[in-house]
Amino acid sequence: MKLSLLDLPLEILSEILTHLDHLSILRSSAVCKQLHALVTSSLLLQYRIELAADGLVDGPPGGPASTTAARMELLLERRAAWRALRPSRRAAVALAGHCHAYELVGGLFAKALEEFGAARRLVASWLPSNAAGETRLVVDDLGVRIKDFALDPAQDLIVLLEHRPAVGPIASTSSSAAAADIRVHLRKLSAGAVAPHPAARNPVLCRHGLGPVHGCMIQIVEDVVGMYFWMPFHGVLIWNWMTGEELVFIQDNQAPDRIWDFSFLSPRVYMVTTLKDGGEIRIYSFANSSSPKRPLHVATLHLPPPYNHRGLLELTTTTGPFLACPPANMPFASGRDARVHVFTLHHDPAAQLGRWRPACFVVHNRTLMQYVDVYREEVGAADEPWEHWGPNGTRFFVLAIGFQWLRYVHGTRVVCPVLQPTGESRAEVLDFNVHASRALTAGERLAATRLGIDPERRPEGARLVCEPSVFSSGMVFAKEVVTALPYYTVPAPGQREHYVGYMIDEQRLLGLKSVY
């Protein structure tokens, strides 16, 4: 006698389904009434589905929400709180000292303190949450002067980019000019940021023979550390920080023409922006490159042609931080692929005929990564005009106020400063994780009610924007630019204080003040 899947005990069948991704679970529930009843009655399966709906991944066991029921409750409450932009707690954290470099990752805000063009001291704050108060790390001497740093609390990792000034009036670019090398220190965060990280084969990553590098930035994505430098020359340098292997190195004539900015899309894919022909996004993969240290060019995405051939002065890009996994005591966190990128354009002010304001557009990470998935060596890099990828895959905005600080993007959310009639700014959060409309579940209603939020009423000022935006021709672009990526937007209610900038992470909206 043959047995079918449905003949298995419900406990075993439920366990099998827990090993599927959320889409497969949903498809299984549509097969028959028995599977539908099993999926809808299983708290664990419903939690997996709701996690994926918000672009989240489950965190490590334990912590303040240690059971599936507690995590589901917290997930639905946080969803309701973000939808209404209703904080459950307000706290002020003061970090004194002039900021040289800063970072916000996994609930940890850190800044290096300026000292004559570099930094030797660091102050870090594990920001307060509903479950815990603030804890702080102060490092009075990092042992080196640094230009920049990056964090991944999930890996207990801090990466320090050492400040290496030129030696003498004119620095040599030979391999013997040790003072002009790039030196990257890999430290253990929980050991006060001074001890080498035990997972790093080489505690210091070096690059000889480049000469002094003045303008540069550094990023961590899981097992890689990437560095982009732009002064006095342009280049990209990527290591596997665990093994010390140099994976990518390009500079000057090897780099794209008029390169401007850099960002990772995944641990083995990155993009650069260029100012060429009104703006480009170039996507590169180094997962299986046949040329050592030379990445594979996968695609070039073109921006709309500018009006009257006006010059593009800047094309910056930013996205949320990458975490190798949710840190300890974090029940869930944004998934690596559930993210958006924000691109900001600054044109020649003459192009706006005296109405100079920066423009920006938002695009999903998956829109860019699809070119990696379909790449074929025999075809070569895709060359996509704006009309093929931009209108339905992006959303353009004109900013009344520019972004003043980084980390204004996290997952699929972007916090924007909105100019008020008083001349001050107010925070508004845009969420690009938009799903088909459906009725709220009983759990969602209960979660909203616990927070004092009316689940049947849309928050004041909130909008679901699905209609296209029209960017008129003749001011910035040669032709009318229409974009239609949907998003949900909600303003911060009752904001009374003035901030110089805003940041956002998994569970916080940060307003920044300067005392200088």
N, C-alpha and C positions, 0 to 999 in steps of 0.2 A: 504494500500500500504506500503510495507516494504521499509525502507530507509537503504542504505549501508553507510559505512564510507565515501565513496567518494561523497555522496550527501550533506555532511556538507559544510558550507561556508569555503572558503580557510583560512580565519583568524582563525576560530575555529580549523580546521584540523592542521594548523601550530602550534597553541598553544598546541595541544595534543602531537605533535611530540617533542616539546621542553622538555617534561617530560621523554623522553626515553634516554637511554644511547646511546653512539655513534654507537655501533654495531647494535642496533635495528634501529637507524635512517638509517644506510647504507642498512640494509636488507629491510626496508620499501621502500627505493628509487628503489630497484630492483623488486618491486612487479608489477608495471605498469608504463606507460608513465606519467600519471597524478601525481603520487607520486614522480616520478623521477624529473619531472619539478618543483614540489613544493620544494623538498629538495635542488636542485641545485640553485634555485632562492632565497632561504631564507638565508640572511646573518647570522642570528642567528644560524640556523642549521649548516651552513658551519663552523661557528666559533666553535661550539661544537665539530664537527668532527676534525677540525685542532688542537684544544686543546688536544684531546685524542691522536691524532697521535704523539704529542710530549710528552706525558705522563704528561700533565699539568692539573690543576684544576683552575676554574675561581676564581678570587679574589673578595673582597667586592666591593659594588658599590662606585662610586666616584673616586677620585684620578686624576692623570694627564691624564689617558686614561679612560674617564667616559662613552663613548658610545661603542656599539658593533663594529662599523666601526673603531674607534680609536684603540680598542684592537686587532682587526683582523690585522690591519696595523702593529701594534707593534709586534705582534706574528710572522708575516711573515718576518719582518725586523730582528728580533732577530734570527730566524731560519737561515736566510741567513748569518748573521754575525758569528754565531757559525760554520756554514759549512765552511766558509772561514777563520775563526779565525781572523776576521777583527775588531779590536776595533774602536768604534766611539769616544772614549775619553780616555785620559790617565791622571792619577792624582797620586800624591804622598801623603801619609798620614804618618806622623811621630808619633810614640807612644813611648815615652821615658820610661826608667826603665827596670830593669831586670825582665824577664818573669818567673813567677812561674807556672801559668796555663793560658790557652787561649781557646777561642771558637769563631766560626764563624757560625752564624745562621741568616737566613732571612735578610741578608745585614748588620748585626751588628757584628763587630769584637770587642771582649773584652779580656783584659788580666788582671790578678791579679799580683801585683808587689811583687817580692820576698823580704822577710824580715826574715832572720835567719830560713830558712826551712819552712816557711809558708807565708801567705800574709794577710794583713789587708786593703790594698788599691786596688782600681780597676779603670781602665780607659777603657771606651767603646766608639767606634766610629761607628756611622751610616754612612757607607761608601758612598762616592759621587756616583751619578748615572747620567744618561742623564737628569733626571727630577729635581734633587736637589743636593745641595752641601753637604758637610760633616757637621754633628752635633755631639757633643761630650758630654759625661758624665764623670766626674771625681769624684770619691768617696774617700775622704782622710781617712775615718775611717768607715769600715763596722760594727764595734761594736764587731766583733769576728775575730779571726785569722782562715784562711781557708786553707784546703788542695787542694780542687778542687771546681769547680762550673759548672753549666749548665744553658742554656738559652732557652726560647721560647718566642720571641718577640710577637708572635701572641696571647699569653695568658698574656702578660705583666708580665712574670714570670722569676725570677732568683732564682736559688737554690744554696745555699752555704753549702758545706760540711765542718763543723767546724773541725779545728785541735785540737785534744784532747790528749795532751801528757800524758804519764804514770806518776803516782804519786809515788814518792819515788824510791828507787833503783829497786824494783820489784813490778809491778802493780798487784793488785788482779783482778781476773776475776769474782768476786761475783757481785750480782746485786747492792750492796751498793757502788761499786767503780764508782761513778758518773763521775769522771774525765776521765775514760776510755771508757765512752759510745760513741756510734755513735750519732751525733747530726746534723740534716739537717734543715737549716733555709729556709723558703719559703717567699720570698720578692717580693714586687711590683717594677718592673723595673722602671716605670715612676715616682715613688716616690723616686728616688735616690738610689734604692736598699737597703734602710734602713727600710722601713715600711713593716709590715706583709702584705702578699697578702690577699685580702678580700675573695677570694674563698676558702681559706684553713681553715678548721675547727680548726686545731692545727697549729700555726705558726712555731712550731719546732717539727720535727719528731725525736724520740729517740729510741735507742736500747740499753738495759742494758746488762751487764754481759758478754761482749765479750772480755774485755781487750783491750789494745792499738792496733789499726789497723794502720799500717804504709803505706802499699801500697794499693791504692783504686782509683776508678773512679766512676763517677756518670753520668746518662743520664736521659733525660725527653722524654717521648712519650705520648703526649696528657694528660690523667688524671693520669698517673703513673710516679713515679720516681724510677729508678733502680740503684742499687749500686753493683759493683763487687769489692771484695777485695781479695788480694793474699799474703799479708804479715802481720803477721807471719803465717796466715792460709788462705785457700781458702773458698770463699762462695759467695752467691748471696742473696741480700736483696731487695725486691720490695714493695713499698707502693702505695696505692691510695692517692696522695698528697692532694686531695680535702677533703676526709673524714678522713684521717689519718689512715685508716685500713692497717694493714700489710698483704700483699697478698702472698708473697713468702719469705721463709727463709730457706736456706740450708747452711751448713758449714762442713768443714773437711770430716769426713767419709760419710756424706750424699751427698757430691759433687762427680762428676765423677772422676775417677782415672786420675791423671796427667793433670788436667784442666789447661788451659793457658789463654784463653781470653773469652770475653763475648760481645754480641750485641743483641739488639732487632730486631725482624722481623716485629712486629706489637705491638699495645698496650697490647696484651695478649699472645704474643709468643716471646720467645727469644731463642738464641742458645749459646752454648759454644764450644770452640775448646779444644781438648785434644791432648797430645803428644803420646798417647797410640797406639801401633801397627803401627807406621809410620804416625799417624795423623787421627783424627776423627772430624766430626761436629755433635754435638748432639743438637736436636731440642726439645724444651719443650713448652707446653701450660699450662696456668693457668686460662683459661677462665671458665672451668667447672670441675676443679679437685675435685675428691671426697675426697681427703685427705687435710685438712686445711694446708695452707702454704707449701704444697709439690706439685710441679708442675708435670704435666703428661708428661712422656717421650714419644715422638711421633715417633722419628726416629733417627738412627745413620747412617751417611754417611761416608764411609771410603775413605781415600786418597790412591793413588797408593802405593804399598809396596816399601820401600826404598831399595836401592842397598846394598847388602851384610849386611843387618840388621844394617846399620849405624843409628846413633841417630838423631832424630829430636829435635833440641834445642828450637825452637820457632815456634808458629803457631798463628800469629796475624790476626785480622779481623777488617775492618773498612767499614763504609758506610756513606752516607750523613746524615745530621741532620733531625730530625722529627719536623714538624711544625703542630700544631693542625689545622691550616687553613692558607691561605695566610694572612700576616699582612696587616694592613691598608696601603693604597697607593701603594700596590703591585697588579697589574692587574691580574696576574696569577702566579702560583708556581707549582713546581713538586708535583705530586700526591704521596700519602704515599706508594703505591705499585709499582710505576714506579721508581725503584732504583736497583742498583747493589751493591754487596759486594765484596771487594777485600781482599783476603787472601794472606799473605806473609809467606813463609817458610824459616827458617834458619836451615840448617843441620850442622852436624859435618863437619868442614872444610876438614877433611880427606876424606869425601865422594866425594868431588869434585877434589881430587887428586891435590890439590894446585890451582885449578881454582875456588876459593870460590866466588860465587855471589848469592845473594838472588833470589829465584824464587817466583812468585806470580801467582795467577789465579783469574779470575773474574767470578761471577755467578749472575744471576738475582734473585731478591727477590722471584719472583713467583715460581722459580724452587724449592726453599726451602719450601715455604708456601704450595706447593701442597701436601706435606706429612701430613700437618695438616688437609687439606680438605678431604683426603681419609682415615684418621685414623679411625679404628674400635676397640673398647675396647676388643672385643672377639678375635681379631687377635693379638693385642699388638703392640709394637713399631716396625717399619720397620727397617731392618738391610740391608743396601744397599752397596754392593761392588762398587768400583770405576767404573767398567765396565758398571754398570746399570744406573748410573746417570751422570758421569763425562764427557765422550768423547764429547757428543753433547750439554751438558748443561754448559760447562765452556770454558775458554780460558786461557792457560798457557803462561807465559812470563818469560824470564830471564832478570833481571835488571842489567844494568851496574852501575847504581847509585841507592841506596836505597831511599825510601821516608823519608824525613827528618822531615816533619811536617804533622800533621793530617789535615783533611778537604781537602784532595786531591780528594775526591769523592763527587759528587752531582748529585742526580737523576741517570741517566744512563751514566753520563760522568765521566771520570777519567783523571786527568792531571798528566803526567809522566815527570820526568826529563830525558832527552836524552843526553848522553855524546857526545860532539863534538871533532873533532881532536885537537882542542886547549886545551883540558882538561876541558873546561867549559861546563855547561849544558844548554840545551835549552828546553823549554816547548813543549810538544806534547799532544794534547787532543784526547782521544779515546772515541767514543760514541757508546754504545751498543744498542741504539734504532734504529735498522736497519729494514727497510721495503722493500717490494718488489719494484723493480725499476718501476718508472712511469714518464711520461713527467711532467715538471714543469707547474703549472697553471699560468694563466695570472697575478694573484695577486703575486705569488712568483717571477716571472720575474720582475715585477714592483718594488717590495720591494728590490730585489738585486740591481737593477739599481739605485735606490735612494741612496744606500750606496756606489755607485761607483764600484760594483762588477759585473763582466761579468757572467750572469746567465748560459751561454752556455759552460763556460770553467771551468774545475775542478781546484780548487786552487793548486798552486805549492806544490808538496810533498804530497798532499792528496791521500788517498787510501781507497778503499772499500775492506776489507779483508774477503773473504768467504772461501778460501781454508784452509784446516786444518794446524795446527801447529804441528810439531813433536819434542818432547823432547826425545833425544836419551837415550837409556838404558846405564847402567854402570857408569854414572857419579853421578846421584842423585837417580834415581829410578831403580828398578830391571828389569823392562821391558820398552819398548818404550811407551811413553805416547803421545797420539794423541788427540787434542782438536779442536773443530770446531765452537765455538760460534762466529757468525759474528760481525764485528764492522767496524766503519768508523774512520779513523785517519787523523789528519791534524796538521802540525807543526806550531808553532808561527812564522809568517813571520817577517824578519828584526829585530830579537831580538839582541840588542847591549849590554845590561847590564847583569851582572852576578848576579844571585840570589842564595841564600842558600836553597831555597825551594819554592814550589808553592801551592796555594790553589785555589779553584774554588767554585762559588756559582751560583745562578740562572742567573745572568747577568754580572758576573765579573770573570776575571782571575787575580789572585793576585801573584805577584812576591815578595818574602820576602828577605829583606836585614838585616844583623845584624851589629851593630856599635861596638860590643864588640870584 
